[in-house]
Amino acid sequence: MVVESTITCPSCRHQAVETMPTDACLFFYACTGCGEELRPLKGDCCVFCPFGSVPCPPIPAARLKVS
């Protein structure tokens, strides 16, 4: 399971590699470039879903359980 994701800020396009929690969702993230507070988009469980380079850990884990 991949636990690192590159978050891209939609405002300033700054990118940062972050470690995703495997047991919780991250609802808020402050961009390290411009300081904007990122929040999940409607229908997303965490900030990694819309702004990260890989799905958050609960998404792949759910897919494994279904298979």
N, C-alpha and C positions, 0 to 999 in steps of 0.2 A: 504494500500500500504506500503510495506517495504521500508524504506529509509536508512537503514544501511546495509553495505556489508563488508565482510572481504576480503581485497585485499591480494593476495599472490604473492610475488615477484618471477618471474621465475628464477632469478639469485641466490638469497640467501635463498629463501623459507620463508623469514620473513613475518609474517602476521600482519595486522593492521585493526582494525574496523574503517571504515570511514562512514560519512554521505554523501549520494549521493544527488546532487542537483536535484530538481524535475522539474526545468524549463530550464535546460541547460545540455549539455554533457560536461564531463570532459575529455579533450584531453591529458593532461599531468599529471603525478603523480610521485613525487619523493619518492622512497622507503625510509621509515624511518629506515630501517636496514642497507642497503649498499649505499643508495643515488642514485641508478640507476634511470634514468628517464624512466618511463613506458609510452608507447603510445599505442593507439588502434591498433589492428592487422587489416590487410586489410579486409574490409567488416564489421568491428565493428564500432559502433557509438561513443564509449567512452572506457576508461580504465576499467570500471566495467564489460563490456561485456566479455572480455577474462580473466581477472584476479580476478574478484569479485565472491563472493559466491552466489549472487542473481543477476538477470538481473537488469539493470538500470531502473529507474522509467518510462522513455518513452516507454520501451518495454511492460511491463504489461498494461500500459494505452492504448497503441495501440490495444492490444488484447481485452480489455474491449470494445473499440469502435466498433470493428469488430463483437463481439458477439451479 
